[in-house]
Amino acid sequence: MRKQYQVEILDDISGKVYIPREASQITKLSKIAFGTQSLDTLIENQPNSRPIISLSKDVAEELKFPNIAIPLHLFIADETLYIGPLVGIFTSGFTPFPIRPIGDRSIFFTKLLSVKKSVGAMAFVFGEQHINWEQGTINGLFFYQNGWKTIEVPFPNVIYDRLPNRKSERVAEHKQIKDRLQSEYLIPWYNPGFFNKLEINDRLIQDDNLAKLLPETHPFVSYSEIERMLSHYGHVFIKPINGSLGLGVHQVIYDKAEGCYYCRFRNQQGENKLQKYNSLERLMKHVFASKNLNRMLVQQGIHLMRIDQRPIDFRIHTNKNNHGDWIVTAIAAKVAGSGSVTTHVKSGGVIRTIAEVFPEIEEQKRVEAKLANAALLLSKALEENMEGIIGEIGFDLGIDRNGNVWLFEANSKPGRSIFKHPELKEFDLLTRKLSLSFAVFLAERAITSPEEVFK
């Protein structure tokens, strides 16, 4: 565990920094840095052996170091002492209201920033409008003393991408900001981008160990391809390639006995529907009349295990920890609502713990181990096969009637609805802590071994 130190700002000294003796690994330190701001200064050991970092007021002002009581880490490289890390959380959707500056998502960011003391990172939220390119600073939003405050700070050591959706990700200015901060300032940017379902399938299917976890998946090409899959699997799912939250998912079922087709979906009024058609062509033309089928994929239907006659799947969160290793941080079951095509809560789904679904201890352990092993295998594979630095993933996995595990979805910015379950709240805290703990790891790596980060 890296040690953290409280930082104080002193009025009675000038041009000087005191650090704990134990933190001084080399004799000569001539420079101090905070975020991307640095300056030459006199750095000495604490005269009274206190385990604290002391900055003279003029040094703190030049570094733009906020006087916020957060214990921070010390990193040393090339005779420079780095205090931090300073973590920028990039997002959009800001409002002019000081109490809720990021609209409905202000509560999420309040919770995220509330773990900063236990992690030892100074974190803030910002958007494109908060960047001062000429000064190399950001007017960051800090949650401090139970309120939001805007404080000017240097560009951060690392940036955590929390853009809310694909639309915001496609904004040209956001892409330019990301490219510029990474290329010109060498700031690591983690969790960039939403995953594309087809791209994930195409990249993972090359590995035999992963291919067995993947349902047969294709971009929509023709009705005959759907007919082939229906005759083989009995049912298929047609869903948006870049969809999320279960929106736009349709289940198409072929009834061999009657020779007819059923389509289960959720309409725009939020109602679960099941409609019958005498031909696939009629079903497709009626249900998908207003949809661009070129943006849809067709996926093998899986006969999932059920509870009370309702299918269940599982949400598994994985995070990189403060050593840069993947760990499983949460597992929950999701039980489909009555007549629902998905297990999403907004479609009537219900969150359950593994213990609630599997009362026998041995079965709980077997299921958890099976899901955790698959999630860790997939996390490592996605890290190797996708661009950018990934720090967290939310997986939707299913287990079929034969006990086989299947991957339905991998989310680079996983939703947090499972944490509303009272017995999963501790895992909510854990996932938030680790999303910033990974920032500490990444900042240290970028400072001490940049060649490993900027390959």
Solvent accessible surface area in square Angstrom, and as a share of the most:
residue,aa,sasa,rsa
1,M,180,0.80
2,R,55,0.20
3,K,114,0.48
4,Q,44,0.20
5,Y,14,0.05
6,Q,82,0.37
7,V,20,0.11
8,E,37,0.16
9,I,45,0.23
10,L,48,0.24
11,D,116,0.60
12,D,122,0.63
13,I,41,0.21
14,S,86,0.55
15,G,32,0.30
16,K,47,0.20
17,V,0,0.00
18,Y,32,0.12
19,I,1,0.01
20,P,3,0.02
21,R,138,0.50
22,E,105,0.47
23,A,8,0.06
24,S,36,0.23
25,Q,144,0.64
26,I,77,0.39
27,T,148,0.86
28,K,122,0.52
29,L,17,0.08
30,S,42,0.27
31,K,71,0.30
32,I,0,0.00
33,A,3,0.02
34,F,0,0.00
35,G,5,0.05
36,T,64,0.37
37,Q,58,0.26
38,S,56,0.36
39,L,27,0.13
40,D,105,0.55
41,T,22,0.13
42,L,94,0.47
43,I,21,0.10
44,E,65,0.29
45,N,57,0.29
46,Q,2,0.01
47,P,95,0.60
48,N,87,0.44
49,S,80,0.52
50,R,94,0.34
51,P,87,0.55
52,I,31,0.16
53,I,0,0.00
54,S,0,0.00
55,L,0,0.00
56,S,0,0.00
57,K,100,0.42
58,D,62,0.32
59,V,3,0.02
60,A,3,0.02
61,E,106,0.48
62,E,99,0.44
63,L,0,0.00
64,K,68,0.29
65,F,15,0.06
66,P,10,0.06
67,N,112,0.57
68,I,8,0.04
69,A,55,0.43
70,I,2,0.01
71,P,22,0.14
72,L,0,0.00
73,H,6,0.03
74,L,26,0.13
75,F,10,0.04
76,I,29,0.15
77,A,17,0.13
78,D,137,0.71
79,E,70,0.31
80,T,11,0.06
81,L,0,0.00
82,Y,50,0.19
83,I,2,0.01
84,G,1,0.01
85,P,1,0.01
86,L,0,0.00
87,V,0,0.00
88,G,0,0.00
89,I,0,0.00
90,F,0,0.00
91,T,0,0.00
92,S,20,0.13
93,G,51,0.49
94,F,39,0.16
95,T,42,0.25
96,P,118,0.74
97,F,129,0.54
98,P,105,0.66
99,I,148,0.75
100,R,111,0.41
101,P,8,0.05
102,I,2,0.01
103,G,18,0.17
104,D,116,0.60
105,R,66,0.24
106,S,4,0.03
107,I,109,0.55
108,F,40,0.17
109,F,0,0.00
110,T,34,0.20
111,K,94,0.40
112,L,2,0.01
113,L,0,0.00
114,S,67,0.43
115,V,5,0.03
116,K,17,0.07
117,K,107,0.45
118,S,59,0.38
119,V,9,0.05
120,G,0,0.00
121,A,0,0.00
122,M,0,0.00
123,A,0,0.00
124,F,0,0.00
125,V,0,0.00
126,F,0,0.00
127,G,1,0.01
128,E,65,0.29
129,Q,113,0.50
130,H,29,0.13
131,I,17,0.08
132,N,35,0.18
133,W,67,0.24
134,E,166,0.74
135,Q,118,0.53
136,G,19,0.19
137,T,3,0.02
138,I,0,0.00
139,N,51,0.26
140,G,0,0.00
141,L,16,0.08
142,F,1,0.00
143,F,39,0.16
144,Y,43,0.16
145,Q,130,0.58
146,N,142,0.73
147,G,22,0.22
148,W,37,0.13
149,K,83,0.35
150,T,86,0.50
151,I,43,0.22
152,E,68,0.31
153,V,0,0.00
154,P,1,0.01
155,F,1,0.00
156,P,0,0.00
157,N,20,0.10
158,V,0,0.00
159,I,0,0.00
160,Y,3,0.01
161,D,4,0.02
162,R,30,0.11
163,L,8,0.04
164,P,49,0.31
165,N,70,0.36
166,R,39,0.14
167,K,156,0.66
168,S,12,0.08
169,E,41,0.18
170,R,146,0.53
171,V,52,0.30
172,A,56,0.44
173,E,87,0.39
174,H,12,0.05
175,K,107,0.46
176,Q,114,0.51
177,I,12,0.06
178,K,57,0.24
179,D,83,0.43
180,R,92,0.34
181,L,0,0.00
182,Q,55,0.25
183,S,81,0.52
184,E,109,0.49
185,Y,72,0.27
186,L,106,0.53
187,I,2,0.01
188,P,3,0.02
189,W,3,0.01
190,Y,2,0.01
191,N,2,0.01
192,P,20,0.12
193,G,19,0.19
194,F,44,0.18
195,F,18,0.08
196,N,42,0.21
197,K,28,0.12
198,L,24,0.12
199,E,59,0.26
200,I,9,0.05
201,N,13,0.07
202,D,79,0.41
203,R,75,0.27
204,L,0,0.00
205,I,78,0.39
206,Q,141,0.63
207,D,63,0.33
208,D,124,0.64
209,N,88,0.45
210,L,4,0.02
211,A,31,0.24
212,K,137,0.58
213,L,15,0.07
214,L,14,0.07
215,P,2,0.02
216,E,43,0.19
217,T,13,0.07
218,H,55,0.24
219,P,62,0.39
220,F,33,0.14
221,V,109,0.63
222,S,38,0.25
223,Y,65,0.25
224,S,78,0.51
225,E,43,0.19
226,I,0,0.00
227,E,67,0.30
228,R,104,0.38
229,M,0,0.00
230,L,1,0.00
231,S,69,0.45
232,H,131,0.58
233,Y,44,0.17
234,G,26,0.25
235,H,13,0.06
236,V,0,0.00
237,F,39,0.16
238,I,0,0.00
239,K,18,0.07
240,P,31,0.19
241,I,22,0.11
242,N,70,0.36
243,G,14,0.13
244,S,50,0.32
245,L,111,0.55
246,G,20,0.19
247,L,117,0.58
248,G,32,0.30
249,V,18,0.11
250,H,7,0.03
251,Q,25,0.11
252,V,0,0.00
253,I,45,0.23
254,Y,60,0.23
255,D,39,0.20
256,K,147,0.62
257,A,104,0.80
258,E,104,0.47
259,G,36,0.35
260,C,7,0.04
261,Y,20,0.07
262,Y,48,0.18
263,C,0,0.00
264,R,54,0.20
265,F,25,0.11
266,R,84,0.31
267,N,31,0.16
268,Q,178,0.79
269,Q,135,0.60
270,G,31,0.30
271,E,87,0.39
272,N,51,0.26
273,K,73,0.31
274,L,93,0.46
275,Q,58,0.26
276,K,117,0.50
277,Y,22,0.08
278,N,103,0.53
279,S,40,0.26
280,L,5,0.03
281,E,87,0.39
282,R,142,0.52
283,L,0,0.00
284,M,2,0.01
285,K,123,0.52
286,H,115,0.51
287,V,16,0.09
288,F,5,0.02
289,A,83,0.64
290,S,106,0.69
291,K,79,0.33
292,N,74,0.38
293,L,33,0.16
294,N,123,0.63
295,R,169,0.62
296,M,10,0.04
297,L,0,0.00
298,V,1,0.00
299,Q,13,0.06
300,Q,22,0.10
301,G,3,0.03
302,I,14,0.07
303,H,85,0.38
304,L,26,0.13
305,M,44,0.20
306,R,131,0.48
307,I,48,0.24
308,D,123,0.64
309,Q,150,0.67
310,R,94,0.34
311,P,36,0.22
312,I,1,0.01
313,D,15,0.08
314,F,0,0.00
315,R,23,0.08
316,I,0,0.00
317,H,3,0.02
318,T,0,0.00
319,N,1,0.01
320,K,19,0.08
321,N,23,0.12
322,N,28,0.14
323,H,104,0.47
324,G,14,0.14
325,D,79,0.41
326,W,20,0.07
327,I,60,0.31
328,V,42,0.24
329,T,4,0.02
330,A,3,0.03
331,I,26,0.13
332,A,0,0.00
333,A,0,0.00
334,K,11,0.05
335,V,15,0.09
336,A,2,0.02
337,G,4,0.04
338,S,79,0.51
339,G,41,0.40
340,S,10,0.07
341,V,16,0.09
342,T,18,0.11
343,T,9,0.05
344,H,46,0.21
345,V,67,0.38
346,K,162,0.68
347,S,10,0.07
348,G,43,0.41
349,G,7,0.07
350,V,55,0.32
351,I,17,0.09
352,R,93,0.34
353,T,14,0.08
354,I,6,0.03
355,A,52,0.41
356,E,80,0.36
357,V,15,0.09
358,F,13,0.06
359,P,108,0.68
360,E,118,0.53
361,I,103,0.52
362,E,107,0.48
363,E,57,0.25
364,Q,28,0.12
365,K,120,0.51
366,R,146,0.53
367,V,11,0.06
368,E,71,0.32
369,A,50,0.39
370,K,83,0.35
371,L,0,0.00
372,A,21,0.16
373,N,99,0.51
374,A,8,0.06
375,A,0,0.00
376,L,45,0.22
377,L,78,0.39
378,L,0,0.00
379,S,0,0.00
380,K,103,0.44
381,A,10,0.08
382,L,0,0.00
383,E,61,0.27
384,E,142,0.64
385,N,55,0.28
386,M,22,0.10
387,E,125,0.56
388,G,48,0.46
389,I,45,0.23
390,I,6,0.03
391,G,2,0.02
392,E,6,0.03
393,I,0,0.00
394,G,0,0.00
395,F,0,0.00
396,D,10,0.05
397,L,1,0.00
398,G,0,0.00
399,I,2,0.01
400,D,13,0.06
401,R,158,0.58
402,N,131,0.67
403,G,22,0.21
404,N,73,0.38
405,V,13,0.07
406,W,40,0.14
407,L,9,0.04
408,F,37,0.15
409,E,34,0.15
410,A,10,0.08
411,N,29,0.15
412,S,3,0.02
413,K,24,0.10
414,P,3,0.02
415,G,39,0.38
416,R,49,0.18
417,S,46,0.29
418,I,4,0.02
419,F,9,0.04
420,K,158,0.67
421,H,21,0.10
422,P,103,0.65
423,E,108,0.48
424,L,7,0.03
425,K,114,0.48
426,E,120,0.54
427,F,67,0.28
428,D,16,0.08
429,L,83,0.41
430,L,65,0.32
431,T,2,0.01
432,R,24,0.09
433,K,66,0.28
434,L,17,0.09
435,S,5,0.03
436,L,0,0.00
437,S,15,0.10
438,F,3,0.01
439,A,0,0.00
440,V,4,0.02
441,F,23,0.10
442,L,8,0.04
443,A,1,0.01
444,E,47,0.21
445,R,77,0.28
446,A,18,0.14
447,I,27,0.14
448,T,64,0.37
449,S,23,0.15
450,P,58,0.37
451,E,119,0.53
452,E,77,0.34
453,V,24,0.14
454,F,70,0.29
455,K,205,0.87
